[in-house]
């Protein structure tokens, strides 16, 4: 049986975005690269650099005391082979933004530069659960970080310019913490649906709002008329 390697960051906008595009990317290796503004990567680097080694209380007073670790955020981590509810193997592989080292446990953090309403945070639940499982079940035992008891998003959105100097603006950003309850049973049910799609047990139906699928259909239609 084929062992699929799943990227945590592709659940929210890949699997949830368009089943057909997600299937084609992973199964048929058909990849569409969209432009990701470099400014978001720069903001991400600045945020991680600033919070490295700081107290968890600098994120939220609701968090247990601990130290924020971001220094390994560029490192790709991979889980050992895991199994869904139908005993099908899969591997998780990706980059973790940060975690908090508490006295007796860890908290997984994903940095987001977004103005989204925090009630939409659960859409990233599968991504955060993936990171937790990758840390607790690493492919290399010396990378073990366990137990992970808490998960959450640390969201930033620009608010206003508060000062400036020649050639420089100083921005104030809103920073919000959204904790997501860990529920491995729910996560494995979710991954089972993902693997149902990848193994062809459910049809890869396109999302009618998918701009990639729409472009391809229009392009093929035009090519057919011109042939």
C-alpha positions in Angstrom: 0.0 0.0 0.0 1.3 3.5 -0.9 2.4 5.5 2.0 1.4 9.2 1.5 3.5 12.0 3.0 1.1 14.7 4.2 2.0 18.4 4.7 0.3 19.9 7.7 0.1 23.3 6.1 -1.9 22.0 3.1 -4.9 20.8 5.1 -6.7 24.1 5.6 -6.4 25.5 2.0 -5.5 22.3 0.1 -7.9 19.5 1.3 -10.5 22.0 2.5 -10.0 24.3 -0.5 -10.4 22.0 -3.5 -10.5 18.2 -3.3 -9.6 17.9 -7.0 -6.5 20.1 -6.8 -5.4 18.5 -3.6 -5.7 15.0 -5.1 -3.9 16.0 -8.3 -1.1 17.6 -6.4 -0.4 14.6 -4.1 -1.4 11.6 -6.3 -0.7 12.9 -9.8 2.1 15.3 -8.9 0.4 18.2 -10.7 1.5 21.3 -8.8 0.3 24.8 -9.1 2.5 27.5 -7.6 0.8 30.6 -6.5 2.6 33.8 -5.6 3.2 34.3 -1.9 4.2 37.9 -1.1 7.7 37.9 0.4 6.6 40.5 3.0 4.8 37.7 4.9 7.9 35.7 5.2 9.8 38.7 6.5 7.2 39.4 9.1 7.3 35.7 10.1 11.1 35.9 10.6 10.9 39.1 12.6 8.2 37.6 14.9 10.1 34.4 15.5 13.4 36.3 16.2 11.7 38.6 18.7 9.9 35.9 20.7 12.7 33.4 20.8 13.5 32.7 24.5 10.8 34.9 25.9 8.2 33.9 28.5 5.0 32.3 27.3 3.2 35.1 29.2 4.3 37.5 26.5 1.9 35.6 24.2 -1.0 35.2 26.7 -1.4 35.4 30.4 -3.7 32.3 30.1 -0.7 30.2 29.2 1.3 28.3 31.9 4.8 29.7 32.4 7.3 28.5 29.9 10.0 29.5 27.4 9.2 30.1 23.7 11.4 28.2 21.3 11.6 29.3 17.7 15.2 28.6 16.8 14.4 25.4 14.9 11.6 26.8 12.8 13.5 26.4 9.5 14.1 22.7 10.2 11.9 20.2 8.4 10.6 17.6 10.8 9.0 14.3 9.9 6.9 11.7 11.8 7.5 8.0 11.9 4.9 6.0 10.0 1.4 6.5 11.5 -1.9 4.8 10.8 -5.4 6.1 10.2 -8.6 4.6 11.5 -8.5 2.1 8.6 -4.9 1.0 9.4 -3.5 2.8 6.3 0.0 4.2 6.7 0.9 7.8 6.3 3.7 10.2 7.3 3.5 13.8 8.4 6.2 16.2 7.2 6.6 20.0 7.6 8.1 22.9 9.5 6.9 24.0 13.0 7.0 27.7 13.8 7.5 27.4 17.5 6.7 25.6 20.7 6.7 26.4 24.4 8.7 24.4 26.8 6.9 24.3 30.1 8.0 22.5 33.3 6.3 19.2 32.5 4.8 19.5 29.0 4.9 21.5 25.7 2.6 23.8 23.7 2.6 23.9 19.9 2.4 27.4 18.3 1.7 28.4 14.7 2.3 32.1 13.9 -0.2 33.7 11.5 -0.2 37.1 10.0 -3.9 37.6 9.5 -6.8 39.7 10.5 -9.2 36.7 10.6 -11.8 36.4 13.3 -10.6 34.0 16.0 -13.7 31.9 15.7 -12.2 30.6 12.4 -9.1 29.3 14.3 -10.5 25.7 14.3 -9.9 25.4 10.6 -6.2 25.1 11.5 -6.8 22.3 14.0 -5.5 19.5 11.7 -2.3 21.5 11.1 -1.6 22.0 14.8 -2.4 18.4 15.7 0.0 17.3 12.9 2.8 19.3 14.5 2.0 17.8 17.9 2.2 14.2 16.5 5.4 14.9 14.6 7.1 16.1 17.8 5.8 13.1 19.8 6.4 10.5 17.1 9.5 11.8 15.2 11.2 9.7 12.5 14.5 10.3 14.5 14.2 9.5 18.2 16.6 12.2 19.2 14.0 14.8 18.0 11.4 13.6 20.5 9.5 16.4 22.3 6.7 15.1 24.5 4.1 15.4 25.8 2.4 18.1 23.8 -0.7 19.1 25.8 -1.7 22.4 24.3 -2.1 23.9 20.7 -2.7 27.4 19.5 -2.4 30.1 16.9 -0.6 33.4 17.6 -2.2 35.9 15.2 -0.7 39.2 14.1 -2.4 42.0 12.2 -1.2 45.5 11.4 -3.1 48.2 13.4 -1.4 51.6 12.8 1.8 53.4 12.2 2.9 54.9 15.6 6.1 56.6 14.7 8.6 57.2 11.9 12.1 58.2 11.2 13.8 59.0 7.9 13.2 55.9 5.7 11.5 54.0 8.5 8.0 53.5 9.8 7.2 51.8 13.2 4.1 49.7 13.1 1.9 48.6 15.9 0.4 45.2 15.4 -2.5 43.5 17.2 -1.4 40.2 18.7 -4.0 37.6 19.6 -3.8 34.0 21.0 -6.3 31.4 20.0 -6.0 28.0 21.8 -7.4 24.9 20.1 -8.3 21.9 22.2 -6.3 18.8 21.5 -8.5 15.9 20.3 -6.5 13.1 18.6 -9.6 11.1 18.0 -11.0 13.9 15.8 -7.7 14.3 14.0 -7.4 10.7 13.0 -11.0 10.7 11.8 -10.0 13.8 9.7 -6.9 12.1 8.3 -9.0 9.0 7.5 -11.1 11.2 5.2 -8.0 12.6 3.6 -6.7 9.1 2.9 -10.1 8.0 1.6 -9.7 10.7 -1.1 -6.1 9.9 -1.9 -6.7 6.2 -2.1 -9.7 6.8 -4.5 -12.4 5.7 -2.1 -14.2 9.1 -2.5 -14.3 11.1 -5.6 -12.0 14.1 -6.1 -14.7 16.7 -6.8 -13.6 20.2 -7.7 -14.7 23.2 -5.7 -16.9 25.4 -8.0 -15.1 28.4 -6.4 -11.6 27.1 -7.2 -9.9 29.6 -9.5 -7.3 27.0 -10.6 -9.9 24.6 -11.8 -11.9 27.4 -13.5 -8.8 28.6 -15.3 -8.0 25.1 -16.5 -11.5 24.5 -17.8 -11.7 27.8 -19.6 -8.2 27.2 -21.1 -9.2 23.7 -22.4 -12.5 25.1 -23.7 -10.7 27.8 -25.6 -8.2 25.3 -27.0 -11.0 23.0 -28.1 -12.7 25.9 -30.0 -9.5 26.9 -31.7 -8.5 23.4 -32.8 
